[in-house]
């Protein structure tokens, strides 16, 4: 998931289908397609990377920082005289800034890599990674041969929720509530209360009356968040 930037919930839902079929060859292509579809696009990842770069940007010029860090390694007492402060505290401050610089440089390299990658090439790379993983996962299921099919599926569903409330889904409901429509908030509350239920509510009238908003939400079910979702911040 880390290498492909796949959605956590959708990944485990796809693996449930693979486990239910006991890793059969017939299910492989379908599951592989679902896994690739729930991976973030290069544009989405790049946007997130750029936001992280703003957070990890060092508080001083990198060249100056590297120079001061070299002094800290060779003659830390000189730093005390330069900044008129406790040496240990200054060194720790520089260590933290160097850590940010390293992360910043790694993120910048990733951003440059993503800039030259189109969606199709990433999907193909993701498909290779997931195919390799599914092969290993099938081997593990064969080793654990005593737990197959529905038994394995039931075990997975007890710990893998069908629905996870994401920031963008909640924001969509908040916007509607601010306009006086609280239906989305109520519907999300119901979904969160039964997030581990993989069956219908049993209330036919309730299901017939589901809003277009909720039906749309359940169809997309977080697999592909809208472009504006990467701009959301928790405060």
N, C-alpha and C positions, 0 to 999 in steps of 0.2 A: 504493500500500500504506500509506503514511504517513497519508493522509487518511481511509482507511477502517479502519485498524488490522487489515489482513488478515494472515493467517498467511503467512510467507515461502514455506515449502515448498509449501503447498497452492496458493498463487497460481501458482507456476511449473508445477506439475502441470496446473492448469487451462489455462494458456497453451500447454502442450505439445499438448493436445487440439485447441486452436484452430489451432495451427500445422500439425498433422497434416492437418487438413481444409482447409488453405490459406485459413483465414478465411472459409469458406463461410457463407452466411446460415443454413443448416440447423443449423450447429454453434453459432451465436451464442447462442441462448437457453439451450442446455444449459451452455455455458461460463459464461455470465453468471450462471446460477443457482448454479453451483459457486463462483464468485468471491464472490458475495454471502454464501453460506453459511459461507465461511471468514473472514468479518470478525467482529471481536469485538463483543459486545453492549454497550449503554450501561452496564449494571451492571458488567460486567467491566472496562471502560475506567475507570469511575469509581473502582473499587477500586484500580487501579494508580495513578491520578492522586493519590488520597489518600495512598498510600504515598510517592509522590514528593514530595508537599507536606511530609511530615514531614522528609524529607531536606533540602529547600530552605528550610525555615523559618529566617529570620535569627536570630542569637543575641541580638538585643536588640529592644526595642519599635520597630516600623516608624517611628513618629513621631519618636522620638529619633534613629534612624538617619538619616532624611531631614534632620533638623536638623543633625546632625554633618557629613553629606555637603555640605550647603550651605556650612558653615564651611570645609570642605576646598577648595571651589571659590573662595571669596572671600578667605579669610585662613588658609591652611594652617598658618602658624606658630603660630596660636592653639591648634591641636590639640596641638602640641609642649608648650606650657605647661600645657594642660589635663590631658594624660596623662603628662607628664614622660618623653617618649620621642622617638625619632627620627621626624621628620615623614614622611619617605618611607614608612617601614614602616607608620605609622598610616594614611596615605592609602590604601596598597595593601590594608590590612585592610578599610577601609571600602568600597573599590571591590569587593572580593570579596563583602562583605555586601550591597551594593546589587545586585550581579548575582544573588545568591540571592533577594533580595526581588522583583526583576523576574520571575524564573522562577516564584516562589511565586504572585505575582499572576496570571500567565498561567494557571497550573494551576488556581487558584481560579476564574477565569472559565470555564475549560473544565468544571470540576466542576459549576458552577451550570448551565451549558448542558446537560450530560448529565442533570442532575436533572430537567429538564423534557422529556426525550426518551424515548419508549418504543421497544421493539425494532422494531416495524413501521415507524415513521417513519425510523429509522436505516437499516433494510434498503432502504427506497425511495430514500433519499439515496445510499446506497452503490451501488445499481443504476444510478442516473443517472451517477455518476462512472465506474463501470466500463464502462458502455455507451459513454461518450465516449472512454475509453481504448482500447477494442477497435476503435472506428472508426479511430483514429489508428494503432493497431497493424496493422490490415488494410492501410491505405495504405502503411505501411512495407514490409509483405510484398510488396505489388504492385510497389513500387520495386525491391526486391531479388528480382525475379521469377525469377532463376536458381536460387534455393534454395527449393524448395517441398516440401510433403508429407513423405514419409518421410526425405528428406535433411535437412530442417530439424529434424524430430523427433529424428533420431539425433544431430545436432549439439547440440541442447538437452540431451539426456539424458546427454551426456558431461560436462556441467558442472553439471547440476541433480540433486542426489541424490533418490532415491525416498523415502528415510527419513532423518530428522534426529532425533537423540536430544534430547528436551526434558527439562527438570527434572522435570516432573510424571510423565513416563513412567518415568524412572529412580527417582524416589522410590517409585513404586508397586512396582517390583521390589525396592527396598531393604527396604521394609516386609515383603514376603514372605520375603526372605532372612533378616531378623532373626527370623522365625518358623520358620526351618529349611528353607524352600522356596527353593532356589537355581535352580530351573528358569527363572524369569523373567530372572535375570541372564545365564544362559547363552544364552537366546534373544535377548536384546538384543545380546549380543556378536556373535552370528551376523548379526543384521540390520545392525549397524554395519560389519561386515567386508564386507558385500555391499550397501552402501547405494546404490551406483550401478547395481546390477543390476536391470533391469526385467523379468526373467524368473524363472521358478520355479527352485528349487535343483536340480531334476533327480532328487532323491532321493524316490521315491514313498513309501517307508516313513516317511521323516522327515516328509513333509508330512501323511501320514495321522495321525501321532502328535502333531501340533501341539496345544499346550494350548489350552483354552478362553480362557485369559488372552491368549495371543498372537493368536488369531483375533479376539478383541474389539479388541485393540490395532490390528491391521492394518485392521479395518473403520473404526474412528474415525480412525486414522492422524493424530492431532494436530489434526484440523480444528476440534474444539471441546474445549478443555481443560476439565477439571472446575473447579467454582467454587473449590475449595481451592487450585488451582494458583497463584493470584495471591498467596497467602500465603507461598509458598516463597522463601527467601533463600539466596544462595550465601555460604558462610562459609569 
